[in-house]
Amino acid sequence: MIILLLLTTFMYALMTLYRKTHLLNEFNIQTWMMINSGVMFGILCLIALLNPKEFFDKNIISSLKKNMTSIAIYKGVGIITTFVWLYLLKKTDMSKLMPLNMILVTLFTTVMGVIVLDEKITSKQSIGILMAMCSIYLIQY
């Protein structure tokens, strides 16, 4: 599992670097989002054609109707977040942005897990989060 996690995080960092150094210099943010969404749509259409049972389950329509508002809010927030992220990536040093982003994602996810999902956090994890926040300060300044 750790090897997959290392591979995934390395690929994420590599793709972020490429997006910052090349793609966001070639395309504006809106165009890049359109290209990215179009490619994803094409891939999903191909997968749907190859495996229609997974995509066209008879319960999908009723689930879509029931969750339409939640889906619209989720996607709306996601689009806004993506615009802001791409803007920050284009305008900020990646070496400062990425560590700050990852630590804040960890912090917010942990806090939400404790508050919303009633998950337990150990004192060791609390110390780790505090140390991570200190590391952000050292990286940023």
KACORQUI-V768027 format. One record per residue. N is the residue number from 1. RES is the residue in three letters. SS is DSSP state (a for helix, b for strand, c for the rest). PHI is phi in whole degrees, -180 to 180 (999 if undefined). Layout:
N_RES_SS_PHI ; N_RES_SS_PHI
This chain:
1_MET_c_999 ; 2_ILE_a_-64 ; 3_ILE_a_-66 ; 4_LEU_a_-64 ; 5_LEU_a_-64 ; 6_LEU_a_-62 ; 7_LEU_a_-63 ; 8_THR_a_-63 ; 9_THR_a_-68 ; 10_PHE_a_-64 ; 11_MET_a_-65 ; 12_TYR_a_-61 ; 13_ALA_a_-63 ; 14_LEU_a_-63 ; 15_MET_a_-67 ; 16_THR_a_-65 ; 17_LEU_a_-60 ; 18_TYR_a_-65 ; 19_ARG_a_-62 ; 20_LYS_a_-70 ; 21_THR_a_-82 ; 22_HIS_a_-123 ; 23_LEU_a_-62 ; 24_LEU_a_-76 ; 25_ASN_a_-88 ; 26_GLU_a_-89 ; 27_PHE_c_-128 ; 28_ASN_c_-76 ; 29_ILE_a_-60 ; 30_GLN_a_-63 ; 31_THR_a_-64 ; 32_TRP_a_-62 ; 33_MET_a_-63 ; 34_MET_a_-65 ; 35_ILE_a_-61 ; 36_ASN_a_-60 ; 37_SER_a_-67 ; 38_GLY_a_-64 ; 39_VAL_a_-64 ; 40_MET_a_-62 ; 41_PHE_a_-61 ; 42_GLY_a_-62 ; 43_ILE_a_-64 ; 44_LEU_a_-66 ; 45_CYS_a_-63 ; 46_LEU_a_-62 ; 47_ILE_a_-63 ; 48_ALA_a_-64 ; 49_LEU_a_-68 ; 50_LEU_a_-79 ; 51_ASN_c_-139 ; 52_PRO_a_-64 ; 53_LYS_a_-63 ; 54_GLU_a_-72 ; 55_PHE_a_-94 ; 56_PHE_c_-117 ; 57_ASP_c_-67 ; 58_LYS_c_-66 ; 59_ASN_c_-88 ; 60_ILE_a_-62 ; 61_ILE_a_-61 ; 62_SER_a_-66 ; 63_SER_a_-66 ; 64_LEU_a_-63 ; 65_LYS_a_-60 ; 66_LYS_a_-67 ; 67_ASN_a_-109 ; 68_MET_a_-57 ; 69_THR_a_-64 ; 70_SER_a_-62 ; 71_ILE_a_-64 ; 72_ALA_a_-62 ; 73_ILE_a_-65 ; 74_TYR_a_-58 ; 75_LYS_a_-69 ; 76_GLY_a_-61 ; 77_VAL_a_-63 ; 78_GLY_a_-63 ; 79_ILE_a_-66 ; 80_ILE_a_-62 ; 81_THR_a_-61 ; 82_THR_a_-65 ; 83_PHE_a_-59 ; 84_VAL_a_-63 ; 85_TRP_a_-61 ; 86_LEU_a_-65 ; 87_TYR_a_-62 ; 88_LEU_a_-61 ; 89_LEU_a_-63 ; 90_LYS_a_-71 ; 91_LYS_a_-100 ; 92_THR_c_-119 ; 93_ASP_c_-63 ; 94_MET_a_-62 ; 95_SER_a_-66 ; 96_LYS_a_-97 ; 97_LEU_a_-68 ; 98_MET_a_-64 ; 99_PRO_a_-61 ; 100_LEU_a_-62 ; 101_ASN_a_-61 ; 102_MET_a_-64 ; 103_ILE_a_-69 ; 104_LEU_a_-67 ; 105_VAL_a_-61 ; 106_THR_a_-61 ; 107_LEU_a_-62 ; 108_PHE_a_-64 ; 109_THR_a_-65 ; 110_THR_a_-64 ; 111_VAL_a_-62 ; 112_MET_a_-66 ; 113_GLY_a_-62 ; 114_VAL_a_-70 ; 115_ILE_a_-76 ; 116_VAL_c_-84 ; 117_LEU_c_-97 ; 118_ASP_c_58 ; 119_GLU_c_-79 ; 120_LYS_c_-97 ; 121_ILE_c_-125 ; 122_THR_c_-85 ; 123_SER_a_-65 ; 124_LYS_a_-63 ; 125_GLN_a_-67 ; 126_SER_a_-61 ; 127_ILE_a_-64 ; 128_GLY_a_-62 ; 129_ILE_a_-65 ; 130_LEU_a_-62 ; 131_MET_a_-65 ; 132_ALA_a_-64 ; 133_MET_a_-64 ; 134_CYS_a_-64 ; 135_SER_a_-65 ; 136_ILE_a_-61 ; 137_TYR_a_-58 ; 138_LEU_a_-67 ; 139_ILE_a_-70 ; 140_GLN_a_-75 ; 141_TYR_c_-124
